């Protein structure tokens, strides 16, 4: 898999988009699921975003 170079804003937006797609369709293809998990892990490790009560992620400014 190729390496993605995303800004924190792009990563959070992509994660929210993938989560919305998963909720709507009920599943994600394996490749997109792997990307979603990688984004979640990276965002959590870096402390870039928090999960809102509605289920989406929002960017945390440092």
N, C-alpha and C positions, 0 to 999 in steps of 0.2 A: 504494500500500500504506500502511496506517495505521502510525503509529509505536507501537512497543511500549515500555512503561516497566516494566522489570524490575529487581529487585535482582540483585546478582551471584549470590546463591544460586539465584534463580529461573532466571537465564540458564544457569548450569551445569547445573541439573536439566533444563531444556528441551533443551539441547544433547545431553545424555546420552540423553534419551528419543528425540530425533530420530535419533541415531546407532543406537540399538538397533532402532528401527523400520526403518531402512535396511538394517541387517544381516539382520533377520528377513525382510523382504519382498524385499530385493534391489534396491530402488529407493525413491525418494521422489517424490511429485508435484512439479512444477516450483516451485510456491509454497513448499512446505515445504523444498525444497532451497535456495532463495534465503534463507529464514530461517535455515537451518542454517549456511550460509556466512557470513551476516552476523553471527551469534552467534560463530562461530569467529574471525572477524576482530576483532570487538570485544573478545572475551576475550583474544586474543593481544596486541592493541595495549595494553590496559589492564593486562596481566599479572595477571589475576584468577584464572587456573586453570592447572594443568599437566595434561598427559596422562599417565595411569598406564600401566604396562606391559600392563595388561589391555585397554587401548584406550579406557577411559572418561576423563572429565575429573574433577578434584577441585579444590575451591576452595583458593586460597592465601590465608591470612590475613596481613595486613600489620601 
